[in-house]
Amino acid sequence: MNRLKDATSPYLQQHASNPVDWFEWGPTAFAEAVRRDVPLLISVGYSACHWCHVMAHESFEDEATARLMNEHFVNVKVDREERPDVDAVYMTATQAMTGQGGWPMTVFATPRGHPFYTGTYFPRPNFQRLLAGVANAWTGDRAAVLEQGSKIVEALNEQTAPPSGPLPTTATLAQAVESLRRSFDTERGGFGGAPKFPPSMVLEFLLRYGAAGERSRRPGAAGAPGAAPAHGEGARARGEDLGESAGAATAMAGRTLEAMARGGIYDQLGGGFARYSVDAGWVVPHFEKMLYDNALLLRVYTHWWRAGGSVLARRVALETADWLLAEMRTPEGGFASALDADSEGVEGRFYAWTPEEIHGVLGEEDGSWAVALFEVTGTFEHGTSVLQLPSDPGDAERFARVRAALLAARSRRVRPGRDDKVVAAWNGLAVAALAETGALFDRPDLVEAARAAAVLLEEVHLDGDRLLRTSRDGRAGGNAGVLEDYADLAEGLLTLYGVTGETRWFHRAESLLGTVLDRFADGSGGFFDTADDAERLFQRPREATDNATPSGRFAAAGALLSYAALTGSARHREAAEAALGVVSALAGKHARFAGWGLAVAQAAVSGPAEVAIVGSPGDPATSALHRAALMSTAPGLVVAFGEPGSADVPLLEGRGLVEGAPAAYVCRGFACRMPVTTPAALRAELAAP
């Protein structure tokens, strides 16, 4: 066993028995490189990464390769999920030097950490030749190597902050929809070709944009039939651009959500989505299942159901929520990071079926029906297929029986490994999704799961006003939280407050956002991804665009906007709008990489709507008003509710009962309409332009 045997990261522990003399990232590794006067070999990956496993088996478990690594380098293994800052700076260098990126990422760096040669996966013969070549260059042409590293760092540090501007307008958002429409796959859903990743944040924007467009077409809205004449570009955009493209936005979202739900990327037996599809038709997944994907998609499918009542959306949302609780929940109440793509050393073996296997479980009659229903046609080698569901079966009872039998048979297979570390940001996403899903589908167990995860994060991950990124087995790791941790957790806690009315979550989010403003602001309207007292790398990361999750910048903007809507805080609103200024530069050509920023911008342009509900939480009349508010599709809507006279949350201050009955106040910018006392009246107020 090497030094990684004591690591908290499951990914690092996967390499604890390698013959490679691995170090964890930290000052010890850098000091050793200086002492030995050798370069660093930094290998970055994560536990569910298929090609990380391949390179580990080929090279890191190979004695001859390990001897080369140990003789000529100080070898550092990094879990990108624990240290997203380290991953970010070296991925920027890798993409700049090679034109591409991915994991495993292989970086050769000077003892100061300056990268001078980078790549991703290297097959063993190529990797051995590379090791020898880099070692020879280090001893034979040291000056050139050091100069290369210095030039790379200098060039990367000369990169300026992303261009910023004013808050996007409705015209800007319409431009983004048009940009998305140009790359939309009308036949199979999604954007662009293979591989296809679930565009969760883009779909959230499209649903919000479609909802805003519906409002613009109602009587009294600018540009709507019979409305007063619109004056100025803003009014024309609201009435014309938004109205004309709202249908297209809703259709793109719906087509993509249905295609993913019916494809092989969705687990048709157990629920939950795989990381991505290697083909353009969502058929063949890359089988790892990530918490962040499923948390984001759970929320989007719940919102799709809320917008139109789709039966498919409801089923997929609830199945995904149940999968999260069954497969990803940790004994401490948090949610694990990922399930591996491989089992028994083969990618997808746990999920794939042959017709013979299905007949063996179900018998001839049900087996033939299931093979046809799930299109088991031999997609992969050895005649196996991942299950798809192109159309709903006519016999729901038979479908349920067949699925249950296949799921029970599959449960006896060797399961994929699970990375059980708890990541604050991704658990924040799960808290938001489970709280909303539980409230909208009357599933108090889901709300309770969200609350339990929030309690774990509060008790284990928080150290004063500072947040730690990871924990495992109820023990916090030593890695400082990055911007997405603060922002996604604040978003989750504000959502949980809106569902439960428990003000502890509001106040905890308030504290997190205070740290965001004090420690992460970059002075130009955006945010750095690391705090001002974080470990200094050769570059301080500052990513504006989304990746697999919302960028820290856009996640912060969303949470700041929601907090401002609940409190009237000009400071938080202005910070949110400043962070969204970059969206205008991305909307035309890069809308696919700014989905969360566009979704938050749509909320900002729409208000967002603020609903204060006053009444006893145990009163059925209060509950009915609360549910009517949560069912609204108004973009970015926030809900505060509590007893009369409550002053904990500013939106509730001064709001009272109406003739002794619970009441709802619909406001925008803290300017409120007359209170209403029935769900129907509240729905009408929220639907009004």
N, C-alpha and C positions, 0 to 999 in steps of 0.2 A: 504494500500500500504506500502511495506517495503522500505528499502534503495535503492533497484534496480530501483525505479521509475525514477531516474535521470540518469541511465546508458545510454551510447550511443549504447551499443550492443543490437540488437533486441533479441538475445537469453536471455540475462539477463533480458530484459524487459518482456519476457514471464513469468518470475518468480516474477514479481514485486507485484503481488497480492497474492502470497503464504502466508500462516500463518507462514512460516519459517522466522526467523529474519536473512535474508541473509545480508552478507557484500560482497562488491567487493574485489578482491585481492588488497592488499596494506597494508601499515604500520598500518592503523587504526585497521584492523582485528587482526594483530599480537599483537598490544598493548592491545587490549581487551582480547585476550587469556591469556596474561601475567597477566593482572589485575584480571581476574576472576580465574586464575589458572586452566584452562580447556584446553582440546585438541582442535585442529582445525579439522573441518570436511570439506574437500575440495571436491566439486562436479564439475567435468569438463565435458562439452559437447559442443554442437553447435546447431544452430537453426533448421537445417534440419534433425537432428538425430531422427529416429523413436523411438528407445528404450529410448532415453532421455525423450521424451514426455510421454512414458508409465510410467517410474519411477516418473515423475513429477505428473501425474494424480493419481497414486497409493499412493505415499508417501508424496510428498512435498505439495500437496493440502489437505492432510488429517490432521485434527486438532490434533488427538492423536499422530501421528508420529511427527508432528511439535513441540508439547510440549516436547517430549523426546529430540529432536534435540536442541531446544532452552535452555532447562534446563541444558544440560550436555556439550554443545559444542559451539564454535564460528563457525558459518556456513558460508563458503565462496563459492560463485558461480563464476566459471571461464568459459569464452568463449574461447575455445581452438583456435579459428580462430583469436581472438584478441591477445592472449598470447600464441603463439606456444612454447615459451621457458618454460613457466610454465608447459604446457601440456607435453613437451618432457621429462623434468626431472622426473615428477611423473609417466609418462608412462613407462620410463625405470625402475623405482622402481616397478611398478605394474607387468611388465613382468618378472622381476627378482624374485619377491616374489610368483607369481601365475602361471607363465608359459604362460600367455596369456594377452591380452590387448583388449581395445575397449572402446566405449563410450555408456552410461555415465560411467565415471571413478569416483570411490569413494575412497577417501584417508583420513585416519585418521593420523594426524601429531601432533607432539609436538608444543608448542608455538614458537619454533625456526624454525618450518617448516620441521622437520625431519620426514619422513613417518615411521609409525610402523605397520600399517595394511592397506591393499589395496584390491580393487576388482573392478568390473564393475557394471553391473545391478544387483540389489537385489530386488526380489519381496517383497511386503510390510511386510508380517509376518516375513520373514527372516531378513529384514532390521530392524524391531523393536527389534527383539531378539539381533541382532548385536549391535545396539545402546546401549542396556542395558548392554551387555557383555563388550563392550569397556569402558563404563562409570565405571563399577565395577572394571575393571582392572586398570583404571587410579587412582581410589581412594584407591584400596586395594593392588595393587602391582606396585606402581609407578616406583620403581627402575628398575624392569624388563622391563617395557614399554620404559623408557628412554634409557636403554641399547640396546633394540631392535632397536630403531630409530638410535642410534649412530652407531651400527654395520652395519646397512643397508647403511647409508651415507658413512661410511668408505669404505665398499666394493665397492660401486659404484664409489667413487673417486679414487680407486686404478686401475680402468680400464684405460688401456693405449690407446694412439692414435692408430687408425687403421694402420695396417702395410702398408708401402709405398715402392715403388720401382721405377724403371725407367719407362719412357713412354712405354705403351703397344706397341707391334709390331703387324704386320699383322698376325703372327702366334698366338699371344694371342687372337686377334679378331676372328680368325678362331676357336680357342678353345671355345670361348664364343658361337659361332653359333652352334657348336656341342653340347654343354651343353644345349642350348635351344631346339635343335632338339630332345634330349632325353625326354624332358618333354612336347613336343608339342602334342596337341590333333589333330591328323590328320583328324578325322571325323568332329569335330565341331569347330576347330580353337581355339586359345588361348593356355594357358599353365597350366598343372595340371588339377585338378578337381574342383568341386563346393566348395565354391562360386567362380565366375570368375569376376575379375576386368579388365577393359580395360587396356591392357599393352602398354599404349601410348608411353612411352619412349623406350621400347624394340622394338616396331614397327618402330620407327624412326631410331634406330640403324640398324635394318634389311634392311630397304630401302637404307640407306647409304652404308651398306656393299654390298648389291646387285649392287648398282651403281658403286662402286669401282671395283667389280669383273668384270663387263662389260668392264670397261676400261682395266683391266689386260689381257683380251682376245683379245684386238685389236692388229693388226699388229704392231710390234715394242716393245710391252710390254714384260717384262721378263716372259718366260714360254709360251708365245703365239705362235701359229703355225708360223714358219718361222722367229722367233725372234732370235737374237744373243743368244748364250749360257748364262744361268744365272749363276752368281757366288755368292756363299755365301748363308747362310740361309735366310737372308732377301729377296734376289732376288727370291729364291725358294718359299718362303712363298707368295710373291706377285704373282708369276706366277702360282703356283700350288694350295696351300691351299685356297687362296682367290678365284681363278677361279673355283675350284671344288665346293665350298660351296655357291657361290653367288646365284646360281639358287635356292638352298634350302632356303636361307634367303629370297629371293624375294617371293617365294611360301608361306612360313610361314606367311609373312606379309600379302600377298594378301588374303589367306584363312581366316585369322582372321578378317581382315577388312571387307570382304564380309559377314562373318557370323554375326558379330556384326550389320552391317547395315541392315541385313534382319531379325534380331531377335527382341524380345520384349524389349531388353535393349535400342533400338532406338525408338524414338517416330515417328511412321510411319505417323502421321497426322501433327504434328506441328514442327518436327525436334528436334534435341538435344538428348543427351544420358543421361540415368539414371546412378546412381553411380556405380552399379554393378549388376550382375545376380546371383540370389541365386542358380541356377542350372548350370550344365556344358554346356548346349546348348544355352545359351544366351536368354532363353525364358522368364523367370519370373524375372523382375527387382526388385531391391530395389529402390523405385521410386524417391528418392531425386535426383535433378539435380544440379550439382555443376559447377560453372564457370570454375574452373581449369581443370576438365575433358574435358569440351567441347572446351575450348581454345586449349588444347593439341591435342585433336582428330581432330579439325578443321584443324590444321596445318598438321597433318599426312595424312588425307584424301586428302588435297590439294597436298601434295607431292606424294601420290600414283597416283593421276591423272597425275601429271607432269611426272612421270616415265613411264606410259604406256597408258595414255589416257582413263582410265576406265570411262565409262558413269555413272556407279553407284557411283564411287568416286566423280565425279563432282556434281552429284545431292545431295549427302549427305553433301558434303562440303558447297555448297551454301545454302542448307536448314538449316544447323547448323549455318552458319553465319547469315542468316535471323532471325533465332530463337534468337540468341544473341541480335540482335538489337531490336527485337520486345518484348522480354520477360525480358531481363536482363539489358537493358540500363537504367541508372538513369537520372533524369532531368538535372543533372550537366554534363553529358557526360561520366561518368564512367560506370562500370559494377558491378551489384549486385553480392553477393557471392553465393546465392543458392536459389532454390525453394524447399519447404518442400515436404516430401514424402506423407504426409497426407492431406486430405481435409474432412471436416465434421467428423473429428476424426477417419477416416478410411484410412489406407494406400492404395494408388493407386486408390481410388474411382474416381478421376478426369479422369483417363486414361483408365479404364477398361469398357468393353462393354458386353452386352448379345446379342444373335441373335435377340431377340425381339426388343431391343432398336435400332439396326441397321435397321431392317425392318421398324420400326416406322419412322425413318428419311428418308429412301431411297425408301420405297415402296417394293413390293414383288419381282419384277424382279431384280432391282439393289441391293436390300438387300440380296437376295440369292447369287448373284454374289460376293458381298463384303464379306459376311460371309465365303464363300469358299476361296476367295483370301487371306484374312487376318487370316485364320485359327481360327475363333472364335468358339472354341469347349468346353468352360467351364473350363478353366485352374484353376480358383480360386473358392472359396466358392460362393454359390448362382448363379453358372452358368456363371460367368463373365470371360472374357478373355482379355488379353493384345493383341494388334494387332501385327502380324508378316507379313512379305512379303517374303515367301520362293523363289518366282520367280517373274520376272517382268511381268506385265499384257500385253497381246497382244494389247489391245485397250487403247492407251495412253490418248485419249480424254475422254473416259469413266472413266478411273482411276482418272484423274484430277477432273472431275465433282463430283465423289463419295467422294474423299478426301475433297474437298472444302465443301460439304454438311455436312459431319461428323464433320469436324473441326468447322464449324459454330454452329452446335448443341452442341458440347462439350464446346464451349466458353460460353454457357449459364449456365454451371454447376458452383458450388462453386469452386473457384480456390484455389490451394495450396498457403500457405503463402510464402512470399518472404523475405529473409534476404537481406536488401538493403544496408548494409555497403559495402564500397569499400575497398578492400584489395590490397595494392600496388603490391605485387608479382603476384597475379592472374590477375590483370589488365595488368601487364607487359606481361604475357603470351598471353592475349587477343590482346594486341597491336601488338605483333609479328605475331599472326595468322591472324588477320584481314588485316594487311598491306600486307602480302604476298598473301592472298587469293584475295584481291581486285586487286592487281597488275596483278596476273596471269589470273584472269577471267574477266579482264577489268570491274571491279566494283568500280568506284571511290567513291561511297558512303561508301564502306567498308573501304577504305583507310582514308576517312574523319572521320569515326567513330574511327579508330585507333588514328588519330591525335587528336581528341577531348579528348579522354581518356588520352593521353599523356599530353595534356595541363592541364587537371584537376590535374593529379598527380604532374606536375611541379608547379602549382600555389597553391595547397592545401596541398600536402603531403611533400613538401620539405621545410626544415628550414635551410637555408644556405647550407652546404654540407651534412646535416643529413636528413634522410628520416623517416617520420612517417608512421606506418604500415596501419592505417585505417582512413577512414573518413565516415561521414554520413551527408546527406543533405548539402554537401559542407563545412562541418566543420571537421577539423582534430581531431582525437582522440589523447589521450595522450600517446599512446603506441609506443615505439621506434621501428623502422624497424629492422628486423633481416636479416641475410645474404641472404636468398632467396628473400627478398624484393629488396635489392640493385642489386642482380645478375639478377633476372628475369626482372626487369625494365630496367637494362642496355641492356640485350639481346633484349627486345622489342624496345628500342630506336635505337639501332644500326640497327635493321631490318627496322624500319621506315625510318631511314636515307637512307638505301640502296634502298628503294622504292621511296622516295620523293626527295632525294638530298638536303634536308633541314639540314644544318650543325648544327643548334641549338640542334638537337637530338644527333648528334655525340658528341658534346661538353658536353652535359648533361650526357651522358653515361660515358664519360671520367672522369667526376667529381665523379660519383657514384663508379666507379672502383678504383679510387684513395682512396676513403674511405674504400673500401673492403681491399685493400692492407695494409692500414695504421692501421685499427681498428680491423680487424677480423682474421688476420694471426695467426696461432697457433705455429709458430716457427719450425714446423716439416714438412713443405710442404703442410699442409692442412689449414683448417679454422675452427674457432669456429662459432657457429650459432648466437652468440650475440657479440656485440661490446665490446671493452675493458672497456668502461665506463658505460655499461648497469647495471641494477639492479642485485645484486649478489644473486643468488639462492644457494642452497646447492651443486649444481653441475653446471658447465658451459657447456651447451650442445654442442655436436660436432658430428653430424650425417654424416656418409660417404655415406650410401646407400639411394637409392630413396625410397619414400613412394608413396602417391597418386600424388605427384608432384616431379620434380627433386630435389634431395638433394641440399642444399645451396652450398655445396662443388662443385658438378658437374655443377650446374648452373653458379657458378662463373668461373669455368674452361672454360665453353663454351663462356661466354661473354669476358673473358680475351683473349682467343684465337682469337676471331673475331676482337677485338680491336687491337691486335698485328698484325693481317693480314692487317689491314687498315693503320697502322702507322709504322710498322717495329720495334716496341718496344721490345727489348730483355727482359726487366723486366717483361712485361705482358706475353710474350710467356713462359718464364721460370716458372712463377708462375702457369700458366695453366698446363704445363707439370708436375710440382711437384704435383699439386692437383690430376692429373690423375694417379699418381703412384700407388694408391690403387686399380685401376681397374684390374691390373694383378693378385692380390690376390683374386679378386671376380669372374673373368671370367670363371673359370673352374666349380665351384659348385654353385655360387650364381649370375649368369648372369642376372636372372630375376629381381634382386634388384639393378642392376647397369646399367640399360638401357641408361640413359642419359649420364653417364660417358663413356659408350661404344660408343655412338653416337659421343660425342665430341672427343674421342680418334681416331675414324675413320677419323674425319675431320683433326685432327692433323697429323695422319699418311699420309693422302692424300695431305697434304700441309698446309692449304687449298688453293684452287685456289683464286687468287685475280684479280679482273677485274676493271680497271680504264677506265671510259668512259668520253671522253672529247667532249663537244659540247653544243650548246644552248639547254636547256631543252624543248623549244618550237619547235625545229626542228624535223620533222618527222623521219629524218635519225638517230638522237640521240635516239629518242623513240624506233625505231626498234632495234638498238643495245642494248638498255637497256632491252627490253623485251627478246631478245635472251639470254642475260646474266642471267636474272632471271629464265628462263626456263631450265637452266642447272641443271642436277642432281649431279654435282660435290659436294662431301660431304663438308659441311661447307663453301661453296663459299661465299665470301663477294664482294659487289659491291660499288664502289665510283663513283659518276659522278658529273660533274660541268663544268663551263665555262673554256676555255683555260686560263692558268695562275693561276688557283685557287690554293691557298696554305693552305686553311683551314684544309684539310685532306692530310696527307703526301703521300698517295698513288697517289694523283693527281699531286703532284709537278713535274714539268719538263715534263709533258705529254702535247703534243700539237696536233693540227689538222694535218691531212695528206692532203696536197694539198688543203687546205681550207675546207676539209670535216670532219665531226665528226669521231672520231676514238676510237677504243677499244684496250686496252693493257691487255694481259693475263700474269699474273706474279705468281711466287711462291717464297716466301721468298724475295720479292722485286726484284727478277731477272726476267726481262720481255722479252717476245718474241717480234718480230716485230709487230707493230700495224696493225690492220685490219680495214676496213671501211664498210664491209657488214655483215649482220646477218649470212649469210651462212659461211663466213670465220671465224666469231667469234665462231659459233657452232663447226666448225672443230677444231679450236684451243683448245676449252674447252674439246672436246672429245679425243684429242690426249693424249697418255700415257705420 
